[in-house]
Amino acid sequence: MSVRLECTPSADDTPRPQRTAATAALRDRARGALLGLAVGDALGAPAENMKPSQIRERWGRIEGFVADDPAGTDDTEYAIFSGLLLADHGHDLTVDHVEAAWHAWIADRDEAGFKGAGFSERGTLENLRRGLAAPITAQHRHAWSDGLAMRAAPFGVYAAGRPAEAARLIAIDGTVSHDGEGILGGRAVAAGVAAAMVGHHPDAVVQAALSVVPEDSWTARSLHRAVATARRARRDPDRTQLSVERAVRRAVVIGGYPWTDLAPEAVGLAFGAFAAARGDFRGAVLMAVNMGRDADTTAAVAGSLAGALGGAGAIPADWAESIGPVRGSCLPSMAGRHILDLADRLTPAGPDEAEATA
């Protein structure tokens, strides 16, 4: 008697061309997301903390780099810091891992630096150096800042197609430095990038972000207002670009408040710019920059969303080529690292790459 053995093809039996194409597509989206973050950061840095009227008075409308030697700020360096930590621990990431990394790479180093660090990061460093442990380290006056949102994109890249998991992981990272709306801002950005990594429509990206924050939160309300305003404005053929920017800004900005790094405000502006531009990279990033406020962070977030949606090719080549290794001006331990190397580490290796390292 003969026996016929039948087996169901496993994931490893997938024809190599398909696996290679899927891996390459994911890698391209990852590079778009993180390079988009760095480009947005560098474009927005000169306009940080400025009003739109001040931007227009100095440069007219910003349409590209206005600095002779463009470079990222703490946004890019902290994104690399958190991304490397995520690459090391993956889905097993814990608060203890994050706290230990803050000590090893930042707080316990006897070196200069931390130039341009946000208030939430400075408050966290002070608490760590005083011997406090998480989550008490996040008990400072700026736990609601956008310092977590600015470094959230790597989590969406790593958890591509899984917004809830991206939001879970960034909340673990943020426990050391943020609380409340600061955590929610990070969750929204991470989830949005995770959806953009595998999606094709900006509305799905917005919906993913809203799905991981409470409906009655300030972050959710800010997102709703900004995106709804952007959608209405873009349907009006008589609207100018300036009027769209003013409408979105007016929908979420807390006028007269001295701090520009409010997470609900910055995240709302970034998603509003992304929605107004229908996910187009150039349009989203430039709108975020020209709205001012915390322009480097809002442009970095908008750039990560649009870059994940459109891939690296969506980023203007001259902008992409301007991004080099980070300088370590804020985090000396990150000096010399390139955001694209992180993108590659956070995405699966293709079969050829895996065999080469076996």
C-alpha positions in Angstrom: 0.0 0.0 0.0 1.3 3.4 -0.9 0.8 6.5 1.2 0.4 9.9 -0.4 1.8 12.7 1.7 0.2 16.1 1.3 1.4 19.3 2.9 0.1 22.8 3.0 2.6 25.3 1.7 4.1 27.4 4.5 5.2 31.0 4.4 8.6 29.8 3.6 7.3 28.1 0.4 6.2 31.4 -1.1 8.0 31.8 -4.4 11.1 33.9 -4.0 10.2 36.6 -6.5 7.0 37.4 -4.5 8.8 37.4 -1.2 11.5 39.6 -2.6 9.0 42.1 -4.1 7.0 42.3 -0.8 10.1 42.8 1.2 11.4 45.5 -1.2 8.1 47.3 -1.1 8.1 47.3 2.7 11.7 48.5 2.9 10.9 51.3 0.5 8.0 52.4 2.7 10.2 52.2 5.8 12.8 54.4 4.1 10.2 56.8 3.0 8.8 57.1 6.5 12.0 57.7 8.4 13.7 59.8 5.7 10.5 61.8 5.5 10.8 62.4 9.2 14.4 63.6 8.9 13.6 65.8 5.8 10.6 67.4 7.6 12.6 68.0 10.7 15.4 69.7 8.7 13.0 71.8 6.6 11.0 73.0 9.7 13.9 73.6 12.0 14.6 77.3 10.9 10.8 78.1 11.4 10.5 76.5 14.8 8.5 78.6 17.3 7.7 81.2 14.6 4.3 82.6 13.6 3.2 82.3 10.0 3.5 86.1 9.6 7.1 86.0 10.8 7.9 83.2 8.3 6.4 85.2 5.5 8.2 88.4 6.5 11.6 86.6 6.5 11.3 84.1 3.7 7.9 84.7 1.9 6.6 81.1 1.7 9.1 78.4 2.5 9.4 76.1 -0.5 12.6 74.2 0.3 15.5 74.4 2.6 16.3 77.9 3.8 19.4 76.9 5.8 22.7 76.7 4.0 23.6 73.5 5.8 20.3 71.8 6.6 20.3 69.3 9.4 17.8 67.5 11.7 17.3 68.4 15.3 16.5 66.5 18.4 13.5 65.0 16.5 15.6 62.9 14.2 18.2 62.0 16.9 15.6 60.9 19.4 13.8 58.9 16.7 17.1 57.1 16.0 17.6 56.5 19.7 14.2 55.0 20.2 14.4 53.1 16.9 17.6 51.4 17.9 16.1 50.4 21.2 13.1 48.9 19.4 15.4 47.1 16.9 17.2 45.5 19.8 14.1 44.3 21.7 11.2 44.3 19.2 7.8 43.2 20.5 9.4 42.3 23.9 10.3 45.9 24.7 9.7 46.8 28.3 9.8 50.0 30.4 12.9 48.6 32.1 14.6 48.4 28.7 13.7 52.0 27.9 14.8 53.3 31.2 18.1 51.5 31.0 18.7 52.9 27.6 18.0 56.5 28.7 20.6 56.0 31.4 23.2 54.2 29.2 23.0 56.5 26.1 21.9 59.8 27.6 21.6 60.5 31.3 24.7 58.8 32.6 27.1 60.1 30.0 29.6 62.7 31.1 29.5 64.7 27.9 28.3 68.0 26.5 25.3 68.1 24.1 21.6 68.0 24.5 21.4 71.2 22.4 17.9 71.9 21.3 16.4 69.1 23.5 12.7 69.6 24.3 11.4 70.4 27.7 10.0 66.9 28.2 13.4 65.4 27.5 15.2 67.8 29.8 12.7 67.1 32.6 13.1 63.4 32.1 16.9 63.7 32.3 16.7 65.7 35.5 14.5 63.1 37.1 16.7 60.2 36.0 19.8 61.9 37.3 18.1 62.4 40.6 17.6 58.7 40.9 13.9 58.5 40.1 12.5 55.6 38.2 9.7 55.3 35.6 6.9 56.2 35.5 7.8 58.9 38.1 10.5 60.1 35.7 7.6 61.5 33.5 6.3 63.6 36.3 7.5 67.0 35.1 5.7 70.1 33.7 5.9 69.0 30.1 4.7 65.4 30.1 2.0 66.5 27.6 4.6 67.7 25.0 5.1 66.4 21.5 8.5 64.9 22.4 7.0 61.3 22.1 5.1 62.0 18.9 8.3 63.3 17.3 10.0 59.9 17.8 7.0 57.6 17.2 7.5 56.9 13.4 10.0 53.9 14.0 7.3 52.1 15.9 4.9 52.4 13.0 7.6 51.2 10.7 8.4 48.2 12.9 4.7 47.2 13.4 3.7 47.9 9.7 0.0 47.1 9.2 -0.6 46.7 13.0 -1.6 50.1 14.3 -2.7 48.8 17.7 0.7 47.1 18.3 2.6 50.2 17.1 0.5 52.2 19.7 1.2 49.7 22.4 5.0 49.8 21.8 5.3 53.6 21.7 3.3 53.9 24.9 6.0 51.6 26.6 8.7 53.9 25.3 6.9 57.0 26.4 6.3 55.8 29.9 9.7 57.1 30.9 9.2 60.6 29.6 5.5 61.3 29.0 2.0 61.0 30.4 -1.6 61.7 29.4 -2.0 63.5 26.2 1.8 63.2 25.5 1.4 59.4 25.4 -1.7 59.8 23.2 0.1 61.9 20.7 2.7 59.3 20.3 0.1 56.5 19.9 -1.7 58.4 17.2 1.5 59.0 15.2 2.8 55.4 15.5 -0.6 54.0 14.5 -0.9 56.3 11.6 2.5 55.4 10.3 1.8 51.7 10.7 -1.3 52.0 8.6 0.5 54.2 6.0 3.2 51.5 5.6 0.7 49.1 4.0 -2.1 51.4 2.8 -2.8 53.6 -0.1 -5.4 56.1 1.1 -4.8 59.1 3.5 -8.2 58.6 5.1 -7.3 55.1 6.4 -4.2 56.6 8.0 -6.2 59.2 9.8 -8.7 56.5 10.9 -5.9 54.3 12.3 -4.6 57.2 14.4 -8.0 57.9 15.8 -8.6 54.2 16.6 -5.9 54.1 19.3 -6.8 57.3 21.3 -10.0 57.8 23.4 -12.7 59.7 21.6 -13.1 62.2 24.4 -9.4 63.0 24.5 -7.9 66.4 23.5 -5.8 64.5 21.0 -8.8 63.0 19.3 -10.7 66.3 19.2 -7.7 68.1 17.8 -7.2 65.5 15.1 -10.9 65.5 14.2 -11.0 69.4 13.9 -7.8 69.6 11.9 -8.7 66.9 9.5 -12.3 68.0 9.0 -11.2 71.5 8.4 -8.6 70.4 5.9 -11.1 68.2 4.0 -13.6 71.1 3.8 -11.0 73.5 2.6 -9.6 71.4 -0.1 -13.1 70.9 -1.6 -13.4 74.7 -2.0 -11.9 75.6 -5.5 -11.6 79.2 -4.4 -9.4 78.5 -1.4 -5.8 79.5 -1.6 -3.0 77.6 0.0 -2.5 80.3 2.6 -6.2 80.3 3.5 -6.1 76.5 3.9 -3.1 76.8 6.3 -4.9 79.5 8.2 -8.0 77.5 8.6 -6.3 74.3 9.8 -4.1 76.3 12.2 -7.1 78.2 13.6 -8.9 74.9 14.2 -6.3 73.6 16.7 -3.8 76.2 17.9 -4.2 77.5 21.4 -3.7 81.2 20.8 -1.6 83.1 23.3 -0.3 80.0 25.0 3.5 80.4 25.4 4.5 76.8 24.6 4.4 75.5 21.0 5.1 71.9 21.8 1.7 70.8 22.9 1.2 67.2 21.7 -2.5 67.5 20.7 -1.8 70.8 18.9 1.3 69.6 17.0 -0.2 66.2 16.1 -3.4 67.9 14.9 -1.5 70.3 12.7 0.6 67.5 11.2 -2.4 65.3 10.4 -4.3 68.4 9.1 -1.4 69.1 6.7 -1.3 65.5 5.7 -5.0 65.4 5.0 -5.1 68.8 3.2 -2.3 67.5 0.8 -4.1 64.2 0.3 -0.9 62.4 1.4 1.3 64.2 -1.1 4.8 64.5 0.5 5.8 67.9 -0.7 2.5 69.5 0.0 2.1 68.0 3.5 5.5 68.9 4.7 5.6 72.4 3.3 2.2 73.2 4.8 3.3 71.9 8.2 6.5 74.1 8.0 4.6 77.3 6.9 2.1 77.0 9.7 4.9 77.6 12.2 4.6 76.8 15.9 6.7 73.6 16.6 7.4 73.5 12.8 10.2 70.9 12.9 8.1 68.4 14.8 4.9 69.0 12.8 6.8 68.7 9.5 8.6 65.6 10.8 5.3 63.9 11.7 3.7 64.9 8.4 6.8 63.7 6.5 6.8 60.4 8.2 3.1 59.8 7.4 3.4 60.9 3.7 6.7 59.1 3.3 5.3 55.8 4.6 2.3 56.2 2.3 4.3 57.1 -0.8 7.6 55.4 -0.2 11.1 56.9 -0.6 10.4 57.9 -4.1 7.7 60.4 -3.0 10.4 62.5 -1.4 12.0 65.1 -3.7 15.5 63.8 -4.6 17.3 67.0 -3.7 15.7 67.0 -0.3 16.6 63.4 0.3 20.2 63.9 -0.7 20.6 66.7 1.8 20.1 64.3 4.7 23.3 62.9 6.1 24.2 61.1 9.3 23.0 63.0 12.4 25.5 65.3 14.1 24.8 64.4 17.7 24.3 68.0 18.7 21.4 67.0 21.0 22.4 63.3 21.6 26.1 62.8 21.2 25.7 59.0 21.4 23.8 59.1 18.2 26.4 61.0 16.2 27.3 59.5 12.8 24.2 57.3 12.5 22.0 57.6 9.4 18.2 57.4 9.5 18.1 55.1 6.5 20.3 52.5 8.3 17.6 52.5 11.0 14.8 52.0 8.4 16.6 48.9 7.1 17.1 47.5 10.6 13.4 47.8 11.4 12.2 46.0 8.3 12.5 42.2 7.6 15.5 41.0 5.6 14.8 39.6 2.2 15.8 36.0 1.4 19.1 37.1 -0.3 20.0 39.3 2.6 19.1 36.6 5.1 21.3 34.0 3.3 24.2 36.4 3.1 24.2 36.9 6.9 23.5 33.2 7.7 
